[in-house]
């Protein structure tokens, strides 16, 4: 009975924490992006050399996009003439580095893990972007023209209206990822409450040289949303 209660307690506490973090950070980011025109972002990313890659990775880290939002924005960068290096730095960083993920990591795993994670992903996205551009990946890009039937929404001028619009945007994003968040927290709660500790140590403990590859293989299907994997990782740590 105590195990069941602990499992439910873990589920509801983590879900409540992540809900508040997601809505709060997403609202702030959406509000910030209202003050930065997309054309200006494209101009920043069009910079030559490593600077363009840094900007691409930074924009990817700032924007809480899933794949369905990243791809249309990537096509917009291609249409604007941004080179493949900064674009790929953006594509790599966007789903793995964003304020939601970093906030979740700080809250659930601590700031040290978050700093190491940020440095590795941010620098890795820059390096891979440079490698792909130097390797001639731009020649493999298929030239397509995308015509959108959706008109761009007018940004409200009043600050109160901007906050309201930002919150509704955050709420829409939250509803889109809620199922993945609940799946991740649910699996994490079951692991926390019922998975034997000796079984975890056997497959993912410090004495197993294959612990990291095994964890990577388990994480592959969870890439659908990074928000799904983090609660599971926390449960395994505990």
C-alpha positions as protocol buffer text, in pm:
chain_id: "A"
residue {
  index: 1
  type: UNK
  ca { x: 0 y: 0 z: 0 }
}
residue {
  index: 2
  type: UNK
  ca { x: 283 y: 238 z: 87 }
}
residue {
  index: 3
  type: UNK
  ca { x: 448 y: 164 z: -247 }
}
residue {
  index: 4
  type: UNK
  ca { x: 127 y: 250 z: -434 }
}
residue {
  index: 5
  type: UNK
  ca { x: 86 y: 573 z: -238 }
}
residue {
  index: 6
  type: UNK
  ca { x: 447 y: 673 z: -304 }
}
residue {
  index: 7
  type: UNK
  ca { x: 399 y: 604 z: -675 }
}
residue {
  index: 8
  type: UNK
  ca { x: 89 y: 825 z: -695 }
}
residue {
  index: 9
  type: UNK
  ca { x: 255 y: 1094 z: -484 }
}
residue {
  index: 10
  type: UNK
  ca { x: 557 y: 1098 z: -716 }
}
residue {
  index: 11
  type: UNK
  ca { x: 329 y: 1118 z: -1021 }
}
residue {
  index: 12
  type: UNK
  ca { x: 117 y: 1409 z: -899 }
}
residue {
  index: 13
  type: UNK
  ca { x: 403 y: 1610 z: -747 }
}
residue {
  index: 14
  type: UNK
  ca { x: 625 y: 1586 z: -1056 }
}
residue {
  index: 15
  type: UNK
  ca { x: 330 y: 1655 z: -1289 }
}
residue {
  index: 16
  type: UNK
  ca { x: 235 y: 1968 z: -1092 }
}
residue {
  index: 17
  type: UNK
  ca { x: 594 y: 2096 z: -1087 }
}
residue {
  index: 18
  type: UNK
  ca { x: 645 y: 2042 z: -1460 }
}
residue {
  index: 19
  type: UNK
  ca { x: 309 y: 2200 z: -1546 }
}
residue {
  index: 20
  type: UNK
  ca { x: 397 y: 2521 z: -1363 }
}
residue {
  index: 21
  type: UNK
  ca { x: 748 y: 2528 z: -1512 }
}
residue {
  index: 22
  type: UNK
  ca { x: 627 y: 2459 z: -1866 }
}
residue {
  index: 23
  type: UNK
  ca { x: 355 y: 2724 z: -1868 }
}
residue {
  index: 24
  type: UNK
  ca { x: 571 y: 2986 z: -1696 }
}
residue {
  index: 25
  type: UNK
  ca { x: 882 y: 2946 z: -1910 }
}
residue {
  index: 26
  type: UNK
  ca { x: 686 y: 2904 z: -2235 }
}
residue {
  index: 27
  type: UNK
  ca { x: 492 y: 3225 z: -2168 }
}
residue {
  index: 28
  type: UNK
  ca { x: 814 y: 3419 z: -2103 }
}
residue {
  index: 29
  type: UNK
  ca { x: 983 y: 3284 z: -2417 }
}
residue {
  index: 30
  type: UNK
  ca { x: 678 y: 3356 z: -2635 }
}
residue {
  index: 31
  type: UNK
  ca { x: 670 y: 3711 z: -2498 }
}
residue {
  index: 32
  type: UNK
  ca { x: 1040 y: 3763 z: -2574 }
}
residue {
  index: 33
  type: UNK
  ca { x: 1002 y: 3634 z: -2929 }
}
residue {
  index: 34
  type: UNK
  ca { x: 728 y: 3891 z: -2995 }
}
residue {
  index: 35
  type: UNK
  ca { x: 996 y: 4159 z: -2968 }
}
residue {
  index: 36
  type: UNK
  ca { x: 1237 y: 3987 z: -3207 }
}
residue {
  index: 37
  type: UNK
  ca { x: 1122 y: 3989 z: -3574 }
}
residue {
  index: 38
  type: UNK
  ca { x: 1188 y: 3664 z: -3761 }
}
residue {
  index: 39
  type: UNK
  ca { x: 1368 y: 3857 z: -4037 }
}
residue {
  index: 40
  type: UNK
  ca { x: 1618 y: 3983 z: -3781 }
}
residue {
  index: 41
  type: UNK
  ca { x: 1680 y: 3626 z: -3662 }
}
residue {
  index: 42
  type: UNK
  ca { x: 1744 y: 3518 z: -4022 }
}
residue {
  index: 43
  type: UNK
  ca { x: 1990 y: 3805 z: -4069 }
}
residue {
  index: 44
  type: UNK
  ca { x: 2178 y: 3708 z: -3753 }
}
residue {
  index: 45
  type: UNK
  ca { x: 2205 y: 3346 z: -3866 }
}
residue {
  index: 46
  type: UNK
  ca { x: 2333 y: 3447 z: -4209 }
}
residue {
  index: 47
  type: UNK
  ca { x: 2664 y: 3551 z: -4051 }
}
residue {
  index: 48
  type: UNK
  ca { x: 2977 y: 3391 z: -4193 }
}
residue {
  index: 49
  type: UNK
  ca { x: 3190 y: 3138 z: -4009 }
}
residue {
  index: 50
  type: UNK
  ca { x: 3139 y: 3005 z: -3661 }
}
residue {
  index: 51
  type: UNK
  ca { x: 2936 y: 3311 z: -3557 }
}
residue {
  index: 52
  type: UNK
  ca { x: 2642 y: 3196 z: -3771 }
}
residue {
  index: 53
  type: UNK
  ca { x: 2658 y: 2851 z: -3612 }
}
residue {
  index: 54
  type: UNK
  ca { x: 2663 y: 3002 z: -3262 }
}
residue {
  index: 55
  type: UNK
  ca { x: 2356 y: 3213 z: -3343 }
}
residue {
  index: 56
  type: UNK
  ca { x: 2179 y: 2910 z: -3492 }
}
residue {
  index: 57
  type: UNK
  ca { x: 2246 y: 2702 z: -3182 }
}
residue {
  index: 58
  type: UNK
  ca { x: 2145 y: 2990 z: -2955 }
}
residue {
  index: 59
  type: UNK
  ca { x: 1814 y: 3044 z: -3138 }
}
residue {
  index: 60
  type: UNK
  ca { x: 1754 y: 2669 z: -3120 }
}
residue {
  index: 61
  type: UNK
  ca { x: 1821 y: 2675 z: -2746 }
}
residue {
  index: 62
  type: UNK
  ca { x: 1589 y: 2972 z: -2694 }
}
residue {
  index: 63
  type: UNK
  ca { x: 1288 y: 2839 z: -2883 }
}
residue {
  index: 64
  type: UNK
  ca { x: 1077 y: 2559 z: -2727 }
}
residue {
  index: 65
  type: UNK
  ca { x: 998 y: 2395 z: -3061 }
}
residue {
  index: 66
  type: UNK
  ca { x: 905 y: 2038 z: -3139 }
}
residue {
  index: 67
  type: UNK
  ca { x: 985 y: 1887 z: -3480 }
}
residue {
  index: 68
  type: UNK
  ca { x: 657 y: 2007 z: -3632 }
}
residue {
  index: 69
  type: UNK
  ca { x: 759 y: 2369 z: -3562 }
}
residue {
  index: 70
  type: UNK
  ca { x: 1132 y: 2329 z: -3631 }
}
residue {
  index: 71
  type: UNK
  ca { x: 1094 y: 2204 z: -3990 }
}
residue {
  index: 72
  type: UNK
  ca { x: 880 y: 2495 z: -4122 }
}
residue {
  index: 73
  type: UNK
  ca { x: 1119 y: 2744 z: -3959 }
}
residue {
  index: 74
  type: UNK
  ca { x: 1412 y: 2558 z: -4116 }
}
residue {
  index: 75
  type: UNK
  ca { x: 1251 y: 2594 z: -4458 }
}
residue {
  index: 76
  type: UNK
  ca { x: 1211 y: 2965 z: -4390 }
}
residue {
  index: 77
  type: UNK
  ca { x: 1583 y: 2993 z: -4318 }
}
residue {
  index: 78
  type: UNK
  ca { x: 1664 y: 2814 z: -4644 }
}
residue {
  index: 79
  type: UNK
  ca { x: 1435 y: 3050 z: -4836 }
}
residue {
  index: 80
  type: UNK
  ca { x: 1613 y: 3346 z: -4672 }
}
residue {
  index: 81
  type: UNK
  ca { x: 1951 y: 3221 z: -4797 }
}
residue {
  index: 82
  type: UNK
  ca { x: 2095 y: 3108 z: -4463 }
}
residue {
  index: 83
  type: UNK
  ca { x: 2377 y: 2856 z: -4517 }
}
residue {
  index: 84
  type: UNK
  ca { x: 2341 y: 2491 z: -4413 }
}
residue {
  index: 85
  type: UNK
  ca { x: 2584 y: 2512 z: -4119 }
}
residue {
  index: 86
  type: UNK
  ca { x: 2386 y: 2754 z: -3898 }
}
residue {
  index: 87
  type: UNK
  ca { x: 2062 y: 2585 z: -4003 }
}
residue {
  index: 88
  type: UNK
  ca { x: 2181 y: 2242 z: -3889 }
}
residue {
  index: 89
  type: UNK
  ca { x: 2312 y: 2390 z: -3563 }
}
residue {
  index: 90
  type: UNK
  ca { x: 1960 y: 2522 z: -3510 }
}
residue {
  index: 91
  type: UNK
  ca { x: 1796 y: 2190 z: -3606 }
}
residue {
  index: 92
  type: UNK
  ca { x: 2017 y: 1991 z: -3366 }
}
residue {
  index: 93
  type: UNK
  ca { x: 1987 y: 2231 z: -3073 }
}
residue {
  index: 94
  type: UNK
  ca { x: 1616 y: 2311 z: -3104 }
}
residue {
  index: 95
  type: UNK
  ca { x: 1459 y: 1985 z: -2976 }
}
residue {
  index: 96
  type: UNK
  ca { x: 1738 y: 1911 z: -2725 }
}
residue {
  index: 97
  type: UNK
  ca { x: 1809 y: 2255 z: -2579 }
}
residue {
  index: 98
  type: UNK
  ca { x: 1525 y: 2483 z: -2482 }
}
residue {
  index: 99
  type: UNK
  ca { x: 1417 y: 2669 z: -2168 }
}
residue {
  index: 100
  type: UNK
  ca { x: 1162 y: 2400 z: -2079 }
}
residue {
  index: 101
  type: UNK
  ca { x: 1416 y: 2116 z: -2082 }
}
residue {
  index: 102
  type: UNK
  ca { x: 1682 y: 2318 z: -1899 }
}
residue {
  index: 103
  type: UNK
  ca { x: 1435 y: 2427 z: -1632 }
}
residue {
  index: 104
  type: UNK
  ca { x: 1320 y: 2069 z: -1586 }
}
residue {
  index: 105
  type: UNK
  ca { x: 1681 y: 1954 z: -1554 }
}
residue {
  index: 106
  type: UNK
  ca { x: 1760 y: 2221 z: -1293 }
}
residue {
  index: 107
  type: UNK
  ca { x: 1448 y: 2137 z: -1093 }
}
residue {
  index: 108
  type: UNK
  ca { x: 1485 y: 1759 z: -1110 }
}
residue {
  index: 109
  type: UNK
  ca { x: 1859 y: 1691 z: -1145 }
}
residue {
  index: 110
  type: UNK
  ca { x: 2035 y: 2004 z: -1020 }
}
residue {
  index: 111
  type: UNK
  ca { x: 2225 y: 2291 z: -1182 }
}
residue {
  index: 112
  type: UNK
  ca { x: 2553 y: 2102 z: -1229 }
}
residue {
  index: 113
  type: UNK
  ca { x: 2392 y: 1839 z: -1453 }
}
residue {
  index: 114
  type: UNK
  ca { x: 2209 y: 2117 z: -1640 }
}
residue {
  index: 115
  type: UNK
  ca { x: 2531 y: 2312 z: -1706 }
}
residue {
  index: 116
  type: UNK
  ca { x: 2714 y: 2003 z: -1835 }
}
residue {
  index: 117
  type: UNK
  ca { x: 2415 y: 1909 z: -2053 }
}
residue {
  index: 118
  type: UNK
  ca { x: 2393 y: 2262 z: -2197 }
}
residue {
  index: 119
  type: UNK
  ca { x: 2765 y: 2283 z: -2275 }
}
residue {
  index: 120
  type: UNK
  ca { x: 2775 y: 1943 z: -2446 }
}
residue {
  index: 121
  type: UNK
  ca { x: 2463 y: 1992 z: -2660 }
}
residue {
  index: 122
  type: UNK
  ca { x: 2535 y: 2356 z: -2746 }
}
residue {
  index: 123
  type: UNK
  ca { x: 2896 y: 2295 z: -2847 }
}
residue {
  index: 124
  type: UNK
  ca { x: 2802 y: 1970 z: -3022 }
}
residue {
  index: 125
  type: UNK
  ca { x: 2539 y: 2141 z: -3236 }
}
residue {
  index: 126
  type: UNK
  ca { x: 2792 y: 2407 z: -3339 }
}
residue {
  index: 127
  type: UNK
  ca { x: 3058 y: 2148 z: -3426 }
}
residue {
  index: 128
  type: UNK
  ca { x: 2818 y: 1930 z: -3626 }
}
residue {
  index: 129
  type: UNK
  ca { x: 2689 y: 2235 z: -3813 }
}
residue {
  index: 130
  type: UNK
  ca { x: 3045 y: 2330 z: -3910 }
}
residue {
  index: 131
  type: UNK
  ca { x: 3129 y: 1972 z: -4013 }
}
residue {
  index: 132
  type: UNK
  ca { x: 2819 y: 1943 z: -4232 }
}
residue {
  index: 133
  type: UNK
  ca { x: 2887 y: 2274 z: -4404 }
}
residue {
  index: 134
  type: UNK
  ca { x: 3256 y: 2198 z: -4460 }
}
residue {
  index: 135
  type: UNK
  ca { x: 3158 y: 1853 z: -4587 }
}
residue {
  index: 136
  type: UNK
  ca { x: 2946 y: 2000 z: -4864 }
}
residue {
  index: 137
  type: UNK
  ca { x: 2604 y: 1914 z: -4719 }
}
residue {
  index: 138
  type: UNK
  ca { x: 2458 y: 2227 z: -4880 }
}
residue {
  index: 139
  type: UNK
  ca { x: 2484 y: 2056 z: -5220 }
}
residue {
  index: 140
  type: UNK
  ca { x: 2247 y: 1783 z: -5098 }
}
residue {
  index: 141
  type: UNK
  ca { x: 1968 y: 2022 z: -5000 }
}
residue {
  index: 142
  type: UNK
  ca { x: 1666 y: 1989 z: -5226 }
}
residue {
  index: 143
  type: UNK
  ca { x: 1537 y: 2323 z: -5344 }
}
residue {
  index: 144
  type: UNK
  ca { x: 1166 y: 2352 z: -5275 }
}
residue {
  index: 145
  type: UNK
  ca { x: 934 y: 2646 z: -5247 }
}
residue {
  index: 146
  type: UNK
  ca { x: 690 y: 2643 z: -4960 }
}
residue {
  index: 147
  type: UNK
  ca { x: 373 y: 2851 z: -4989 }
}
residue {
  index: 148
  type: UNK
  ca { x: 180 y: 2891 z: -4667 }
}
residue {
  index: 149
  type: UNK
  ca { x: -193 y: 2957 z: -4673 }
}
residue {
  index: 150
  type: UNK
  ca { x: -191 y: 3073 z: -4313 }
}
residue {
  index: 151
  type: UNK
  ca { x: -165 y: 3449 z: -4268 }
}
residue {
  index: 152
  type: UNK
  ca { x: 82 y: 3576 z: -4012 }
}
residue {
  index: 153
  type: UNK
  ca { x: -97 y: 3693 z: -3699 }
}
residue {
  index: 154
  type: UNK
  ca { x: -66 y: 4059 z: -3608 }
}
residue {
  index: 155
  type: UNK
  ca { x: 127 y: 4111 z: -3285 }
}
residue {
  index: 156
  type: UNK
  ca { x: -75 y: 4316 z: -3033 }
}
residue {
  index: 157
  type: UNK
  ca { x: 74 y: 4648 z: -2923 }
}
residue {
  index: 158
  type: UNK
  ca { x: -47 y: 4657 z: -2561 }
}
residue {
  index: 159
  type: UNK
  ca { x: 181 y: 4475 z: -2316 }
}
residue {
  index: 160
  type: UNK
  ca { x: -116 y: 4318 z: -2136 }
}
residue {
  index: 161
  type: UNK
  ca { x: -244 y: 4180 z: -2466 }
}
residue {
  index: 162
  type: UNK
  ca { x: 102 y: 4043 z: -2545 }
}
residue {
  index: 163
  type: UNK
  ca { x: 113 y: 3858 z: -2213 }
}
residue {
  index: 164
  type: UNK
  ca { x: -233 y: 3716 z: -2280 }
}
residue {
  index: 165
  type: UNK
  ca { x: -132 y: 3604 z: -2630 }
}
residue {
  index: 166
  type: UNK
  ca { x: 190 y: 3454 z: -2492 }
}
residue {
  index: 167
  type: UNK
  ca { x: 3 y: 3256 z: -2227 }
}
residue {
  index: 168
  type: UNK
  ca { x: -247 y: 3118 z: -2478 }
}
residue {
  index: 169
  type: UNK
  ca { x: 47 y: 3019 z: -2701 }
}
residue {
  index: 170
  type: UNK
  ca { x: 209 y: 2846 z: -2401 }
}
residue {
  index: 171
  type: UNK
  ca { x: -120 y: 2674 z: -2316 }
}
residue {
  index: 172
  type: UNK
  ca { x: -152 y: 2545 z: -2673 }
}
residue {
  index: 173
  type: UNK
  ca { x: 204 y: 2410 z: -2664 }
}
residue {
  index: 174
  type: UNK
  ca { x: 137 y: 2252 z: -2325 }
}
residue {
  index: 175
  type: UNK
  ca { x: -174 y: 2073 z: -2450 }
}
residue {
  index: 176
  type: UNK
  ca { x: 28 y: 1941 z: -2745 }
}
residue {
  index: 177
  type: UNK
  ca { x: 294 y: 1782 z: -2522 }
}
residue {
  index: 178
  type: UNK
  ca { x: 75 y: 1690 z: -2224 }
}
residue {
  index: 179
  type: UNK
  ca { x: 27 y: 1328 z: -2329 }
}
residue {
  index: 180
  type: UNK
  ca { x: 404 y: 1279 z: -2367 }
}
residue {
  index: 181
  type: UNK
  ca { x: 466 y: 1447 z: -2034 }
}
residue {
  index: 182
  type: UNK
  ca { x: 214 y: 1222 z: -1859 }
}
residue {
  index: 183
  type: UNK
  ca { x: 361 y: 912 z: -2025 }
}
residue {
  index: 184
  type: UNK
  ca { x: 709 y: 1006 z: -1909 }
}
residue {
  index: 185
  type: UNK
  ca { x: 602 y: 1090 z: -1554 }
}
residue {
  index: 186
  type: UNK
  ca { x: 384 y: 778 z: -1539 }
}
residue {
  index: 187
  type: UNK
  ca { x: 669 y: 549 z: -1643 }
}
residue {
  index: 188
  type: UNK
  ca { x: 900 y: 733 z: -1405 }
}
residue {
  index: 189
  type: UNK
  ca { x: 652 y: 690 z: -1118 }
}
residue {
  index: 190
  type: UNK
  ca { x: 623 y: 315 z: -1180 }
}
residue {
  index: 191
  type: UNK
  ca { x: 1002 y: 285 z: -1194 }
}
residue {
  index: 192
  type: UNK
  ca { x: 1033 y: 490 z: -876 }
}
residue {
  index: 193
  type: UNK
  ca { x: 777 y: 281 z: -689 }
}
residue {
  index: 194
  type: UNK
  ca { x: 817 y: -72 z: -819 }
}
residue {
  index: 195
  type: UNK
  ca { x: 1143 y: -130 z: -1006 }
}
residue {
  index: 196
  type: UNK
  ca { x: 1386 y: -326 z: -783 }
}
residue {
  index: 197
  type: UNK
  ca { x: 1703 y: -132 z: -707 }
}
residue {
  index: 198
  type: UNK
  ca { x: 1926 y: -433 z: -769 }
}
residue {
  index: 199
  type: UNK
  ca { x: 1784 y: -469 z: -1121 }
}
residue {
  index: 200
  type: UNK
  ca { x: 1867 y: -105 z: -1198 }
}
residue {
  index: 201
  type: UNK
  ca { x: 2221 y: -149 z: -1065 }
}
residue {
  index: 202
  type: UNK
  ca { x: 2262 y: -467 z: -1266 }
}
residue {
  index: 203
  type: UNK
  ca { x: 2191 y: -305 z: -1602 }
}
residue {
  index: 204
  type: UNK
  ca { x: 2270 y: 63 z: -1544 }
}
residue {
  index: 205
  type: UNK
  ca { x: 2498 y: 62 z: -1241 }
}
residue {
  index: 206
  type: UNK
  ca { x: 2860 y: 184 z: -1228 }
}
residue {
  index: 207
  type: UNK
  ca { x: 2994 y: -173 z: -1247 }
}
residue {
  index: 208
  type: UNK
  ca { x: 2837 y: -239 z: -1588 }
}
residue {
  index: 209
  type: UNK
  ca { x: 3064 y: -115 z: -1873 }
}
residue {
  index: 210
  type: UNK
  ca { x: 2765 y: -121 z: -2110 }
}
residue {
  index: 211
  type: UNK
  ca { x: 2544 y: 97 z: -1887 }
}
residue {
  index: 212
  type: UNK
  ca { x: 2570 y: 407 z: -2108 }
}
residue {
  index: 213
  type: UNK
  ca { x: 2500 y: 225 z: -2440 }
}
residue {
  index: 214
  type: UNK
  ca { x: 2204 y: 47 z: -2277 }
}
residue {
  index: 215
  type: UNK
  ca { x: 2065 y: 377 z: -2149 }
}
residue {
  index: 216
  type: UNK
  ca { x: 2111 y: 530 z: -2495 }
}
residue {
  index: 217
  type: UNK
  ca { x: 1919 y: 245 z: -2661 }
}
residue {
  index: 218
  type: UNK
  ca { x: 1637 y: 281 z: -2409 }
}
residue {
  index: 219
  type: UNK
  ca { x: 1626 y: 655 z: -2475 }
}
residue {
  index: 220
  type: UNK
  ca { x: 1596 y: 631 z: -2856 }
}
residue {
  index: 221
  type: UNK
  ca { x: 1216 y: 578 z: -2867 }
}
residue {
  index: 222
  type: UNK
  ca { x: 1173 y: 848 z: -2601 }
}
residue {
  index: 223
  type: UNK
  ca { x: 1322 y: 1109 z: -2836 }
}
residue {
  index: 224
  type: UNK
  ca { x: 968 y: 1187 z: -2951 }
}
residue {
  index: 225
  type: UNK
  ca { x: 978 y: 1439 z: -2668 }
}
residue {
  index: 226
  type: UNK
  ca { x: 1272 y: 1512 z: -2441 }
}
residue {
  index: 227
  type: UNK
  ca { x: 1017 y: 1607 z: -2176 }
}
residue {
  index: 228
  type: UNK
  ca { x: 917 y: 1238 z: -2169 }
}
residue {
  index: 229
  type: UNK
  ca { x: 1269 y: 1112 z: -2099 }
}
residue {
  index: 230
  type: UNK
  ca { x: 1370 y: 1347 z: -1817 }
}
residue {
  index: 231
  type: UNK
  ca { x: 1120 y: 1225 z: -1551 }
}
residue {
  index: 232
  type: UNK
  ca { x: 1216 y: 865 z: -1633 }
}
residue {
  index: 233
  type: UNK
  ca { x: 1584 y: 951 z: -1591 }
}
residue {
  index: 234
  type: UNK
  ca { x: 1515 y: 1111 z: -1255 }
}
residue {
  index: 235
  type: UNK
  ca { x: 1328 y: 800 z: -1137 }
}
residue {
  index: 236
  type: UNK
  ca { x: 1619 y: 578 z: -1242 }
}
residue {
  index: 237
  type: UNK
  ca { x: 1861 y: 800 z: -1049 }
}
residue {
  index: 238
  type: UNK
  ca { x: 1649 y: 767 z: -736 }
}
